[in-house]
Amino acid sequence: MANGSSDSDPDLLRTVTSFDRVLRLLRRLTTPDGLSLTAASTLYRLDEFGAHRLSDLAVAEGVTQPGMTQLVSRLQRDGLAVRGGDPADGRVVVVEITEAGRELVRDRRAARARMLAALLADLSAPEREAVVTSLRVLDRLAERTAAH
């Protein structure tokens, strides 16, 4: 990036295009369980990082607070999450995943792993190794923003 602008860096633009394609691939690997991508992402977040304030979940998932309230209501109705109060501040709503929610997350990951394994089977051993290495690097990048 000699000129300091990422807008004109062809390598970076190709990388963004590749990210977009990978995101579309991940959407195609979604299991047919009726969960929206936001609902699944919310459950993954609760499973990985524990209970969250409803307002923090909304920010983290990029939705409005009323939208997250509706989503959490559906998750609670389906037995996948529960909401409670914060003992330190009665105005705060805290959301936590249930054991049924954890089981759904495990099942979704296992199903996606099977679908991904079928795709990876078409690659050579060095290509599969490159994918695994690349994903480890991307995971490190994701860790930097995961709690936000």
C-alpha positions, 0 to 999 in steps of 0.5 A: 500500500504505497499510497497509504490507501487500502481502497486501491490495493488490488491484493487487499481488494481480492482478499475482501472478495475472497472473504465475501465468497467464504461468507457465502460458503458458510451461509450455504453450510447452514443447517436446516434447523430454522435458526437465523444467522443472527440467532445462531451467532447469538447462541454461539456467542453465549456458548463461547463467552457466557452470559451477556447483557441484552444491550451488549448482545445487540451491539455485538450482533449488530442489531437494534436493542428491540430486535435483540429483545425479540430474538431473545424472546424467541430463543427463550420460547424455544428453550435455547436461552433464558433471561434474568436480572442483574443483581447489581442493577435491576434494570439490566437484562442478562441473557444466558444459554441453556443446556438445550441451546448448548446442545443445538450449538454442538449439533450445528457445529458437527453438521457443518463439520460434516459438510465441510469435510465433504468439501475438503475431501476434493482438495489435495493434502497440501491444499487441505493443510493450507486451508487449516493453516489459513483458518488458524491465522483468521481465528487469531484475527477474529479473537482480537474482536470476538468479545466486542 
